[in-house]
Every structure is written in structure tokens, then in C-alpha cells.
């Protein structure tokens, strides 16, 4: 494996742009595949304001979605939203070579299988991003805090490809945790995402402080986290009750923060309802676990989407 492998970011929004910048700082060739921001990035590169400094960079190549690749990458990093109607298998197909390692930096639970089934001979590295970052304009990103990645092979294990990618991210300036059990780590992230993301939409884009400070808000969040933990345990991933307090306390230490689902909703974009919430409820049903709070959130979001014509 090359010490400076070629990287292709498919879906270079806020998340993809940030992690592409980190890999560029590590000395990698970084190219991007874009939809809406192609003209701005082709002309001016990607501008990133960050506590880590100026992370702005010029991608080595800028492709439109549907372009024919000049060469297949060593690592293809997929950072698109996991949405109904988005065919991720077809999206990456033109760029996948025989030895390309496929990397997911995406939200949600139970999101890897369709890609693992489509590319059974390519290593699939699943990553969870713990970051506050947002797209401010075409090709312009604001990184507010964090940036840590948790990564491992799907469905389990760590190999040399994981270790090489982790080393590159570390060289670029962020913290990496490798895990043998990435599915379990996805469940752990659901403890935060599954309550806070849907609540932010139902409350018209409420930030984390508003959610927790409203009378009954923290109690509701705690109940939703507890339901996620019960489903995770039934699915083979038990977690300690202390994580409820840790998630609440960690959120209180953050500045008031509008999460990605809130921003998508406020800007009229589709939300990752099924990946973040619907899949948890589906797994609960499969195991016969009652999740009244989560189910209420899911049904309410569906009603809202139907009323607003977003489904």
C-alpha cells in the first residue's frame, strides 16, 4: 500500500470537505465528486474555517456526479446522506476499482449491508464522525468543534487498510479510535442521534440547549435514550446505564448546537429519518421491544413530512 494513497470523496458537503482537508494535510491526493457545488469548488477550491486553522484546499480533481473517472482511487470515501431513493451502490459504481477500499462516513444504523453485498471483495470501512461542522455556502464550510472518528471494518474487525487510514487521519490532525465492533459503536452513537435529531425537527429546528432546557425536555431525551439502549441490548449490544448521564452532560457542555437534521429541515432538504430513527424502530419491532417514545417521534415526523409534501 502506498504511504500517500489517492482519495476520492463522493459527497463533499460539510463532512466530506472537512475529512478531505484532513487527508490533504496528511499528504494524500484528494479528489471530489460534487453535485451542486461543482462550479464554486472548481473555481475557488474548498474554503474551511476551523479551530484547527485554515483548512482550505484545492482538490486534485473535481468531478461532477456522472463524470467518467480518470483513475480509480485507493480509498473511496462516501459522505452522502442516507436517504430513500438515493442509490448509493450506483453512486459509487463508476469509481470502484478491484482494490478500492470503500469507506463510509455517514449517519445512521444498519446502513452498510447494501454496499457490502454489492462489493463483497472490497474492504468496507465504516466510520462514525463526532463533529460539529456545517456548510455555509457553495464550497464554504465552518468547522466548529470536534472531528474525532471511530472506525472499523464492517461487520467487525480491524485490518491494515483501517490502520493505514487511521494513521493518515492522525497525521492530518484529528483523533481516531479503531474498533473491532463498529456496529456496536453505531448503536452507541444512536444514543445521541436518535433522540436529538428527530426532536430538533419536531421542534422546528430547536438547538440542543432548547431541547434540554425546556420543561420536560431532558426527561424526554432520557426516556428515548433508554429505549435505544433496550433495543441495542436485544440486538446483541448491551450498554451501561451510565451512558445516559454521559450523553446529557456532554451535550450540556456543548455550545447551543443545531444538528445536521435540524439544518437539513430548516433549509428544505430531505432528512435522514429512516437511517437515524426508523431503522431503530424496525429493529425494535423485530425483537418485540416496545419503544413508545421513539415510535411516536417516527409517526409524528411522517405526519409532518406528509403535511409539508416532503415524502
HULINQUI-V400322 format. One record per backbone hydrogen bond with DSSP energy under -0.5 kcal/mol. NH is the residue of the N-H (numbers start at 1). CO is the residue of the C=O. If there is no record, write none. Layout:
{{NH | CO} {NH | CO}}
This chain:
{{5 | 2} {7 | 29} {8 | 75} {9 | 31} {10 | 8} {10 | 77} {11 | 9} {11 | 33} {12 | 33} {13 | 11} {17 | 13} {18 | 14} {19 | 15} {20 | 16} {21 | 17} {22 | 18} {23 | 19} {24 | 20} {25 | 21} {26 | 22} {27 | 24} {28 | 23} {29 | 5} {30 | 28} {31 | 7} {31 | 29} {32 | 61} {33 | 9} {34 | 63} {38 | 35} {41 | 37} {42 | 38} {43 | 39} {44 | 40} {45 | 41} {46 | 57} {47 | 45} {47 | 139} {48 | 46} {49 | 141} {50 | 53} {53 | 50} {55 | 48} {55 | 53} {56 | 48} {57 | 46} {59 | 57} {60 | 30} {63 | 32} {65 | 34} {67 | 64} {69 | 67} {73 | 95} {74 | 6} {75 | 6} {76 | 101} {77 | 8} {77 | 75} {78 | 76} {78 | 103} {79 | 10} {79 | 77} {83 | 81} {86 | 83} {87 | 85} {88 | 86} {91 | 87} {92 | 88} {93 | 89} {94 | 90} {95 | 92} {96 | 92} {96 | 93} {97 | 95} {100 | 97} {101 | 74} {102 | 100} {102 | 123} {103 | 76} {104 | 125} {105 | 78} {105 | 103} {106 | 127} {109 | 275} {115 | 112} {116 | 112} {117 | 113} {118 | 114} {119 | 115} {120 | 117} {122 | 119} {125 | 102} {125 | 123} {126 | 124} {126 | 152} {127 | 104} {128 | 150} {130 | 148} {131 | 129} {132 | 145} {133 | 131} {134 | 142} {136 | 134} {136 | 140} {137 | 140} {140 | 137} {141 | 47} {142 | 134} {143 | 49} {143 | 141} {144 | 132} {144 | 142} {145 | 132} {147 | 130} {148 | 130} {149 | 175} {150 | 128} {151 | 177} {152 | 126} {153 | 157} {154 | 124} {157 | 180} {163 | 159} {164 | 160} {165 | 161} {166 | 162} {167 | 163} {168 | 164} {169 | 165} {170 | 166} {171 | 167} {172 | 168} {173 | 169} {173 | 170} {174 | 169} {177 | 149} {179 | 151} {182 | 153} {183 | 155} {185 | 181} {186 | 182} {187 | 183} {188 | 184} {189 | 185} {190 | 186} {191 | 187} {191 | 188} {192 | 189} {193 | 189} {194 | 190} {196 | 192} {197 | 193} {198 | 193} {199 | 195} {200 | 196} {201 | 197} {202 | 198} {203 | 199} {204 | 201} {205 | 200} {206 | 200} {208 | 257} {211 | 207} {212 | 208} {213 | 209} {214 | 210} {217 | 214} {218 | 212} {218 | 214} {220 | 216} {221 | 217} {222 | 218} {223 | 219} {224 | 220} {225 | 221} {226 | 222} {227 | 223} {228 | 224} {229 | 225} {230 | 226} {231 | 227} {232 | 228} {233 | 229} {234 | 230} {235 | 231} {236 | 233} {237 | 232} {243 | 240} {244 | 241} {245 | 241} {246 | 242} {247 | 243} {248 | 244} {249 | 245} {250 | 246} {251 | 247} {252 | 248} {253 | 249} {254 | 250} {254 | 251} {259 | 257} {263 | 259} {264 | 260} {265 | 261} {266 | 262} {267 | 263} {268 | 265} {269 | 264} {273 | 271} {276 | 272} {277 | 273} {278 | 273} {279 | 274} {281 | 277} {282 | 278} {283 | 279} {284 | 280} {285 | 281} {286 | 282} {287 | 283} {288 | 284} {288 | 285} {289 | 284} {290 | 288} {295 | 291} {296 | 292} {297 | 293} {298 | 294} {299 | 295} {300 | 296} {301 | 297} {302 | 298} {303 | 299} {304 | 300} {305 | 301} {306 | 302} {307 | 303} {308 | 304} {309 | 305} {309 | 306} {310 | 305} {311 | 305}}
